[in-house]
Amino acid sequence: MVPVDTRTLLLGEDRKRTRQWSIGAGILFLASISYFAVIRTVGFPQIHLLLWWQGYAVLLTIFVAVQAYSNGGIGVSWLLVFAAVAGVILNYGGIGLSGAKPGLLWLVRYAIVGSAVAAAIVGTLGFGIGTAVRRIAG
């Protein structure tokens, strides 16, 4: 096992790339919240929600694996997934399907908890894949 300091593990090897990926997370949040706001407003064909979430999770995992391959930094991986999933949940993605839609405060709570759980699962998985590929290839 290669010894790594905590800062490098969380933020990655290159600080410039870490800033770029962090800005990318902000852009990803804005793109996600805007895209799903348009979808919700315009309307969309009824699709099976599990299949939709699976595709989104696979795309996020690949995106995070690319980030982990290029720079490392599990904290940045978590941030990318958190931002993307928060945009979906704040547009009632998967929220209020079988009951009344929650108010704004509850929606923000759901977004924080749901995004944190997704970041822990998908972000860690993508980070592991990207880091493994980088170590095997390099």
C-alpha positions in Angstrom: 0.0 0.0 0.0 1.3 3.4 -0.9 1.3 5.9 2.0 -0.9 8.9 1.2 -1.6 11.9 3.3 -5.2 12.8 4.1 -5.3 16.0 2.1 -4.2 14.2 -1.1 -6.7 11.4 -0.5 -9.6 13.9 -0.1 -8.7 16.6 -2.6 -6.4 14.8 -5.1 -2.9 15.1 -6.3 -3.1 18.4 -8.3 -4.7 21.4 -6.6 -5.4 23.1 -10.0 -7.4 20.0 -11.2 -9.2 19.9 -7.9 -10.4 23.5 -8.4 -11.4 22.6 -12.0 -13.4 19.6 -10.8 -15.0 21.6 -8.0 -16.1 24.2 -10.5 -17.4 21.3 -12.6 -19.4 20.1 -9.7 -21.1 23.5 -9.5 -21.8 23.4 -13.2 -23.1 19.9 -12.8 -25.5 21.0 -10.1 -26.8 23.9 -12.2 -27.1 21.7 -15.3 -28.9 19.0 -13.3 -31.3 21.3 -11.5 -32.0 23.2 -14.8 -32.5 20.1 -16.9 -34.8 18.4 -14.5 -36.8 21.6 -13.9 -37.4 21.8 -17.7 -38.4 18.1 -17.8 -40.8 18.6 -14.9 -42.3 21.7 -16.4 -42.6 20.5 -20.0 -43.7 17.0 -19.0 -42.1 13.7 -19.9 -43.2 10.2 -20.9 -43.8 7.9 -18.1 -40.8 5.6 -17.7 -40.0 3.1 -15.1 -38.3 5.0 -12.4 -35.9 2.3 -11.4 -34.5 2.0 -14.9 -34.1 5.8 -15.1 -32.2 5.9 -11.8 -30.0 3.0 -12.8 -28.9 4.8 -16.0 -28.2 8.0 -14.0 -26.2 6.1 -11.5 -24.1 4.4 -14.2 -23.4 7.8 -15.9 -22.4 9.3 -12.6 -20.1 6.4 -11.7 -18.3 6.7 -15.0 -18.0 10.5 -14.6 -16.5 10.0 -11.1 -14.2 7.3 -12.3 -12.8 9.7 -14.9 -12.2 12.3 -12.2 -10.6 9.7 -9.9 -8.4 8.5 -12.8 -7.3 12.0 -13.7 -6.7 13.4 -10.2 -7.8 11.1 -7.3 -9.5 12.7 -4.4 -12.4 10.9 -2.9 -13.8 14.2 -1.5 -14.1 15.6 -5.0 -15.8 12.4 -6.1 -18.3 12.7 -3.3 -18.9 16.4 -4.2 -19.6 15.6 -7.9 -22.2 13.0 -7.0 -23.7 15.1 -4.2 -24.2 18.1 -6.7 -25.7 16.0 -9.4 -28.2 14.1 -7.2 -29.1 17.3 -5.3 -30.3 18.8 -8.5 -32.5 15.9 -9.2 -34.0 15.7 -5.7 -34.7 19.4 -5.5 -36.9 19.0 -8.6 -38.9 16.3 -6.8 -37.0 13.5 -8.5 -38.4 10.4 -6.8 -40.1 12.5 -4.1 -43.8 12.7 -3.5 -44.6 9.9 -6.0 -47.1 8.1 -3.8 -48.2 10.9 -1.5 -48.3 14.7 -1.2 -45.3 16.6 -2.2 -43.3 17.9 0.7 -42.7 21.6 1.5 -39.5 23.4 0.7 -37.8 22.7 4.1 -38.5 19.0 3.9 -37.4 18.9 0.3 -34.1 20.5 1.2 -33.7 17.9 4.0 -34.4 15.1 1.6 -31.9 16.5 -0.9 -29.2 16.7 1.7 -29.7 13.2 3.1 -30.4 11.6 -0.3 -27.4 13.3 -1.9 -25.1 12.3 0.9 -26.2 8.7 0.7 -25.8 8.7 -3.1 -22.4 10.4 -2.8 -21.2 7.8 -0.3 -22.3 4.9 -2.5 -21.8 6.1 -6.1 -18.9 8.5 -5.3 -16.9 5.8 -3.5 -17.6 3.2 -6.2 -16.5 5.6 -9.0 -13.5 6.6 -7.0 -12.5 3.0 -6.5 -12.9 2.2 -10.2 -10.9 5.2 -11.4 -8.1 4.8 -8.8 -7.8 1.1 -9.6 -7.6 1.7 -13.4 -5.0 4.5 -12.8 -2.8 2.1 -10.7 -3.1 -0.7 -13.1 -2.4 1.5 -16.1 0.3 3.5 -14.5 
